[in-house]
């Protein structure tokens, strides 16, 4: 992959999969705009990318639970005449516990970050990509979007399923334009995700073979979007789980997820 001279925008870039996307894109020559809530983390990563790869960077702190945030991020980039050719929609988190135990304001913010901000960023950058005849859009979904829903983290799987369907529609609409769209569907990946939502103790009991490192997940995702592979599931274990959920009767698959989710979903 050679992205020299192109600008990439990575949301949720301060840690985990987002930070790894930024590193691998910079290694491939892309200039990188980073956005997340933690300015200090963004500044540190931006400095690392400039030092190691000699690329240009921008670090823009933004809270994507604010509906105006995507417009503000793009306004900042536009003021520097930066055109986004690569969009990595990665921002996200989980709300542990049962639906009724969390106030609606938290659910509303969750939906804004996990669905609306993704669609908003795509709407902002897609016209320019079409004009230039080049675009790469990776939306970080999850295996959770490909299996039946479970108790706890009630809307997490639903938002990830939205991203898969959204990506498929975007890919169909973008055929022949030079724009590739891919939904990345990882399973458990070593990151801060489970520390932030308070489920680290639960998931630490899971077998090690269920976890992947961010590096191969991201490497595979970038290869997949270059190949115009619309739904990409990394890792043999994750592929097996998705296959199994497809071939089992829906009721049996749902019962299996219900039973197993107690080991990794805070309820």
C-alpha positions as CSV (number, residue, x, y, z in Angstrom):
1,X,0.0,0.0,0.0
2,X,1.3,3.4,-1.0
3,X,-0.6,6.3,0.4
4,X,2.1,9.0,-0.1
5,X,0.6,12.4,-0.3
6,X,-2.8,11.4,0.8
7,X,-4.5,12.5,4.0
8,X,-6.2,10.1,6.3
9,X,-8.6,10.9,9.1
10,X,-8.8,8.5,12.1
11,X,-11.4,8.8,14.7
12,X,-10.9,7.3,18.2
13,X,-7.2,7.6,17.5
14,X,-5.8,8.0,21.0
15,X,-5.4,4.3,21.7
16,X,-5.9,0.7,20.6
17,X,-7.1,0.0,17.1
18,X,-7.4,3.7,16.2
19,X,-3.8,4.4,17.1
20,X,-2.6,1.4,15.2
21,X,-4.4,2.5,12.1
22,X,-2.7,5.9,12.4
23,X,0.7,4.2,12.7
24,X,0.2,1.8,9.8
25,X,-1.2,4.6,7.5
26,X,1.8,6.8,8.3
27,X,4.1,4.0,7.6
28,X,2.5,3.7,4.2
29,X,3.2,7.4,3.6
30,X,-0.2,9.0,4.5
31,X,-0.5,12.3,6.3
32,X,-2.7,11.7,9.3
33,X,-5.4,13.7,11.1
34,X,-6.2,12.3,14.5
35,X,-9.3,12.9,16.5
36,X,-10.4,11.7,19.9
37,X,-11.3,13.3,23.3
38,X,-7.8,13.3,24.8
39,X,-5.6,16.0,23.3
40,X,-2.5,15.0,25.2
41,X,-2.7,11.4,23.8
42,X,-3.3,12.8,20.3
43,X,-0.3,15.2,20.5
44,X,2.0,12.4,21.6
45,X,0.9,10.1,18.8
46,X,1.1,12.9,16.2
47,X,4.7,13.7,17.3
48,X,5.6,10.0,17.1
49,X,4.3,9.7,13.5
50,X,6.2,12.9,12.4
51,X,9.4,11.6,14.0
52,X,9.3,8.1,12.7
53,X,7.7,8.6,9.3
54,X,8.2,12.2,8.3
55,X,4.5,12.7,7.6
56,X,2.3,15.7,8.4
57,X,-0.2,15.4,11.2
58,X,-3.1,17.2,12.8
59,X,-4.4,16.4,16.3
60,X,-7.9,17.6,16.9
61,X,-9.6,16.9,20.2
62,X,-13.3,16.3,19.8
63,X,-16.2,14.7,21.7
64,X,-18.2,12.8,19.1
65,X,-21.2,12.6,21.4
66,X,-21.7,16.3,20.3
67,X,-23.6,16.3,17.0
68,X,-21.7,19.3,15.8
69,X,-18.2,17.7,16.3
70,X,-17.8,16.1,12.9
71,X,-18.5,19.5,11.2
72,X,-16.0,21.2,13.5
73,X,-13.3,18.6,12.7
74,X,-13.8,19.0,9.0
75,X,-13.9,22.7,9.2
76,X,-10.5,22.7,10.9
77,X,-9.1,20.5,8.2
78,X,-10.6,22.5,5.4
79,X,-9.1,25.7,6.8
80,X,-5.7,24.0,6.2
81,X,-6.8,22.9,2.7
82,X,-6.7,19.2,3.7
83,X,-8.8,16.9,1.6
84,X,-9.5,13.5,3.3
85,X,-8.9,10.6,1.0
86,X,-8.9,7.9,3.7
87,X,-11.5,7.8,6.5
88,X,-11.1,5.4,9.4
89,X,-14.3,5.5,11.4
90,X,-13.2,3.9,14.7
91,X,-14.5,5.9,17.7
92,X,-16.4,3.7,20.1
93,X,-17.0,2.3,23.6
94,X,-19.4,0.1,25.4
95,X,-22.1,0.7,28.0
96,X,-22.1,-2.3,30.4
97,X,-25.1,-3.6,32.2
98,X,-28.8,-3.8,31.3
99,X,-30.6,-1.2,29.3
100,X,-32.9,0.1,32.0
101,X,-30.1,0.6,34.4
102,X,-28.4,3.4,32.4
103,X,-30.0,6.9,32.0
104,X,-31.3,7.8,28.5
105,X,-28.8,10.6,28.2
106,X,-26.0,8.1,28.2
107,X,-27.7,5.9,25.6
108,X,-28.3,9.0,23.5
109,X,-24.6,9.9,23.6
110,X,-23.7,6.3,22.8
111,X,-25.9,6.3,19.7
112,X,-24.5,9.6,18.6
113,X,-20.9,8.3,18.8
114,X,-21.5,4.8,17.5
115,X,-23.8,5.5,14.6
116,X,-24.5,9.1,13.8
117,X,-20.9,10.3,13.9
118,X,-19.9,7.5,11.5
119,X,-22.6,8.5,9.0
120,X,-21.9,12.2,9.5
121,X,-18.1,11.9,8.8
122,X,-18.9,9.8,5.7
123,X,-21.3,12.4,4.4
124,X,-18.8,15.1,4.9
125,X,-15.9,13.4,3.0
126,X,-17.7,11.3,0.4
127,X,-18.4,14.1,-2.2
128,X,-14.7,15.1,-2.3
129,X,-13.6,11.5,-2.7
130,X,-16.0,11.1,-5.6
131,X,-14.7,14.3,-7.2
132,X,-11.1,13.1,-6.9
133,X,-11.9,9.5,-8.0
134,X,-10.3,8.0,-4.9
135,X,-11.4,7.1,-1.4
136,X,-10.9,4.5,1.3
137,X,-13.5,4.1,4.1
138,X,-13.0,1.6,6.9
139,X,-15.8,1.4,9.5
140,X,-14.8,-0.5,12.6
141,X,-17.7,-2.7,13.4
142,X,-17.4,-6.0,15.3
143,X,-18.2,-9.7,15.3
144,X,-21.0,-8.6,17.7
145,X,-22.7,-7.2,14.6
146,X,-22.8,-10.6,12.9
147,X,-24.2,-12.7,15.8
148,X,-27.4,-12.6,17.8
149,X,-27.7,-9.9,20.5
150,X,-26.9,-10.7,24.1
151,X,-27.9,-9.4,27.5
152,X,-25.8,-6.6,28.7
153,X,-24.2,-3.9,26.5
154,X,-27.7,-3.9,25.0
155,X,-27.2,-1.6,22.0
156,X,-23.5,-2.5,21.2
157,X,-24.3,-5.3,18.8
158,X,-27.1,-3.3,17.2
159,X,-24.9,-0.4,16.4
160,X,-22.2,-2.7,15.0
161,X,-24.8,-4.4,12.8
162,X,-25.8,-0.9,11.5
163,X,-22.3,-0.2,10.5
164,X,-22.1,-3.5,8.5
165,X,-25.3,-2.8,6.6
166,X,-24.3,0.9,6.1
167,X,-21.0,-0.1,4.7
168,X,-22.5,-2.6,2.3
169,X,-24.9,0.0,1.0
170,X,-22.1,2.6,0.6
171,X,-20.0,0.0,-1.3
172,X,-22.8,-0.7,-3.7
173,X,-23.4,3.0,-4.3
174,X,-19.7,3.7,-4.8
175,X,-19.0,1.0,-7.3
176,X,-16.9,2.2,-10.2
177,X,-16.0,5.5,-8.5
178,X,-12.6,4.6,-7.1
179,X,-14.0,4.5,-3.6
180,X,-13.6,1.3,-1.5
181,X,-15.7,0.7,1.6
182,X,-15.0,-2.0,4.2
183,X,-16.6,-2.9,7.6
184,X,-13.9,-4.3,9.9
185,X,-15.4,-6.9,12.3
186,X,-12.8,-7.8,14.9
187,X,-13.5,-9.9,17.9
188,X,-11.7,-9.5,21.2
189,X,-8.6,-7.3,20.6
190,X,-6.0,-6.2,23.2
191,X,-6.7,-2.5,23.9
192,X,-8.1,-0.2,26.6
193,X,-11.7,-1.0,25.6
194,X,-12.5,-3.4,28.5
195,X,-10.6,-1.2,31.0
196,X,-12.8,1.8,30.1
197,X,-16.1,0.0,30.4
198,X,-15.2,-1.9,33.6
199,X,-15.2,-5.5,32.2
200,X,-11.5,-6.3,32.2
201,X,-11.9,-8.8,35.1
202,X,-14.6,-10.7,33.1
203,X,-12.8,-10.9,29.8
204,X,-9.5,-11.8,31.4
205,X,-11.0,-15.2,32.2
206,X,-11.5,-15.9,28.5
207,X,-9.1,-18.2,26.7
208,X,-6.1,-16.4,25.1
209,X,-6.8,-17.8,21.7
210,X,-9.9,-15.6,21.5
211,X,-7.8,-12.4,21.6
212,X,-5.9,-10.7,18.8
213,X,-3.3,-7.9,18.8
214,X,-4.2,-4.7,17.1
215,X,-1.4,-4.9,14.6
216,X,-2.6,-7.9,12.5
217,X,-6.2,-6.7,12.8
218,X,-5.3,-3.4,11.2
219,X,-2.9,-4.8,8.7
220,X,-5.7,-7.2,7.5
221,X,-8.2,-4.4,7.4
222,X,-6.1,-2.2,5.2
223,X,-5.5,-5.0,2.8
224,X,-9.2,-5.8,2.8
225,X,-10.3,-2.3,1.9
226,X,-7.7,-2.2,-0.9
227,X,-9.2,-5.4,-2.3
228,X,-12.7,-3.8,-1.9
229,X,-13.6,-6.6,0.5
230,X,-16.8,-5.1,2.1
231,X,-17.1,-7.2,5.3
232,X,-13.8,-8.3,6.8
233,X,-13.5,-10.6,9.8
234,X,-9.9,-11.1,11.0
235,X,-8.7,-14.2,12.8
236,X,-9.5,-17.9,12.5
237,X,-11.5,-18.0,15.7
238,X,-13.7,-15.1,14.7
239,X,-14.3,-16.5,11.3
240,X,-15.3,-19.8,12.8
241,X,-17.7,-18.1,15.2
242,X,-19.3,-16.1,12.4
243,X,-19.6,-19.2,10.2
244,X,-21.2,-21.2,13.1
245,X,-23.7,-18.5,13.8
246,X,-24.7,-18.5,10.1
247,X,-25.2,-22.3,9.8
248,X,-27.0,-22.9,13.1
249,X,-30.8,-22.3,13.3
250,X,-31.3,-18.8,14.6
251,X,-32.9,-19.9,17.8
252,X,-30.0,-22.2,18.6
253,X,-27.5,-19.5,17.8
254,X,-29.3,-17.1,20.0
255,X,-29.4,-19.6,22.9
256,X,-25.6,-20.2,22.5
257,X,-24.8,-16.5,22.6
258,X,-27.1,-16.0,25.6
259,X,-25.2,-18.8,27.5
260,X,-21.7,-17.8,26.5
261,X,-22.2,-14.0,26.9
262,X,-22.3,-14.3,30.7
263,X,-18.5,-14.8,30.5
264,X,-17.8,-11.4,28.8
265,X,-20.9,-9.2,29.1
266,X,-21.5,-7.3,32.4
267,X,-25.2,-7.9,33.2
